[in-house]
Amino acid sequence: MTVVSNASPLINLARIGQLDLLHRLYGELHVPEAVWQEVVVHGAGQPGSGEIQAAVWVKRHQVNNRPLVQVLQQELDAGEAEAITLALELQAELLLMDERIGREVARHLGLRYIGLIGVLLTAKHRGLIRAVRPYLDALRDIAGFRISEALYLRVLQDEGEI
């Protein structure tokens, strides 16, 4: 399965010490150069930077369709624009992206995507984690990941964890 990731899932899982969950779920993960720069270069010393740089399962790519990246950057940041473009170029089966506008653009371009909560749900359903609540709590409390109380409660209720 070809999976492309934006920075947010990488950074937030690294902040809670769970970056390897992506490797266990998807094997290889593909990131565009802009995401690499955001996480590894500009994020040097921050959670995820060293882990991503050392992870042989994270594959770094230059995107070819620069005109598309430029058009997408009218609405999105460089990482989001390049992640969407890379997903199209690699014909990825899945794009990992949390940002609402980026997800809307991905949907309009026919890409299948999930966010970090979807990653956790997939991990639970595949038996890689026992419950999503500890991860959601860590994301909120440690990583500062924003999730509305209504969504938090709905996810826990749907998963039988409250």
C-alpha positions in Angstrom: 0.0 0.0 0.0 1.4 3.4 -1.0 0.8 6.0 1.8 1.8 9.6 1.7 1.9 11.7 4.8 1.7 15.4 5.7 3.7 16.7 8.7 0.9 16.7 11.3 0.5 12.9 11.8 4.3 12.5 12.0 4.9 15.3 14.4 1.9 14.5 16.7 2.6 10.8 16.9 6.3 11.5 17.6 5.3 13.9 20.4 3.6 11.0 22.2 6.3 8.4 21.4 4.1 6.5 18.9 5.7 7.3 15.5 6.4 3.6 14.9 2.6 3.0 14.8 2.7 4.4 11.3 5.4 1.9 10.3 3.5 -1.0 11.8 0.3 0.0 10.0 1.6 1.0 6.6 5.2 -0.3 6.2 6.7 2.4 4.1 5.6 6.0 4.3 6.2 8.6 1.6 6.8 12.3 2.3 7.4 15.2 0.0 10.5 17.4 0.3 8.4 20.2 1.9 7.2 17.9 4.7 10.8 16.6 5.2 12.0 20.2 5.5 9.2 21.1 7.9 9.8 18.1 10.2 13.5 17.3 9.9 15.3 20.5 8.9 13.2 23.4 10.4 12.0 21.1 13.2 15.5 20.0 14.2 15.5 19.3 17.9 11.7 19.0 18.0 9.8 15.7 18.5 9.9 13.6 15.4 12.8 15.3 13.7 15.5 12.8 14.6 13.1 9.8 14.4 11.9 10.7 10.9 15.5 11.3 9.7 16.6 7.9 11.0 13.5 6.0 9.9 14.5 4.0 6.8 10.8 3.3 6.2 10.1 7.0 5.6 10.9 7.7 1.9 11.6 11.3 0.9 10.5 12.5 -2.6 10.8 15.6 -4.8 7.4 16.3 -6.5 7.5 16.8 -10.2 4.3 18.8 -10.9 5.5 22.2 -9.6 2.6 24.1 -11.3 0.1 22.0 -9.3 2.0 22.7 -6.1 1.9 26.5 -6.9 -1.8 26.4 -7.5 -2.5 24.4 -4.3 -0.4 26.9 -2.3 -3.0 29.5 -2.9 -5.0 27.7 -0.2 -2.6 25.4 1.5 0.9 25.5 3.0 3.8 24.0 1.1 3.7 20.6 3.0 0.0 20.1 2.3 0.3 21.2 -1.3 3.3 18.8 -1.9 1.7 15.9 0.0 -1.4 16.1 -2.2 0.7 16.4 -5.3 2.9 13.5 -4.3 -0.1 11.4 -3.5 -1.4 12.0 -7.0 2.0 11.4 -8.6 2.5 8.1 -6.8 -1.1 7.1 -7.2 -1.2 6.6 -3.4 -3.9 4.5 -1.9 -4.0 6.8 1.2 -3.1 10.3 2.2 -2.5 11.1 5.9 -3.7 14.7 6.5 -5.5 16.4 9.4 -6.0 19.9 8.0 -9.6 20.5 7.0 -9.0 22.5 3.8 -6.2 20.1 2.7 -8.7 17.2 3.1 -11.3 19.0 1.1 -8.8 19.6 -1.7 -7.7 16.0 -1.6 -11.3 14.8 -1.8 -12.0 17.0 -4.8 -8.9 15.5 -6.5 -10.2 12.0 -5.8 -7.7 11.0 -3.1 -8.6 8.8 -0.2 -7.4 10.3 3.1 -7.6 9.9 6.8 -6.4 11.9 9.7 -4.7 11.0 12.9 -7.9 9.9 14.6 -8.5 7.6 11.6 -5.0 6.2 12.0 -5.7 5.3 15.6 -9.0 3.7 14.8 -7.3 1.6 12.0 -4.6 0.6 14.5 -7.3 -0.5 17.0 -9.3 -2.4 14.5 -6.1 -4.2 13.3 -5.2 -5.1 16.9 -2.1 -3.0 17.1 -3.5 -1.0 20.0 -6.2 -2.0 22.6 -7.9 1.3 23.0 -7.9 4.8 21.3 -8.6 6.7 24.5 -5.1 6.7 25.9 -3.7 7.9 22.6 -6.4 10.6 22.2 -5.7 11.8 25.7 -1.9 11.9 25.1 -2.4 13.7 21.8 -4.6 16.3 23.6 -2.5 16.6 26.8 1.1 16.2 25.5 1.0 17.1 21.8 -1.6 19.8 22.0 -3.6 18.2 19.3 -6.9 19.9 18.9 -10.0 17.7 18.9 -13.4 19.0 19.8 -15.0 17.5 22.9 -18.0 16.3 20.8 -15.7 14.4 18.4 -13.7 13.0 21.3 -16.8 11.7 23.0 -18.3 10.4 19.7 -15.1 8.4 18.9 -15.0 6.9 22.4 -18.7 6.1 22.3 -18.4 4.5 18.9 -15.5 2.4 20.1 -17.2 1.3 23.3 -14.7 3.1 25.5 -17.1 5.2 27.6 
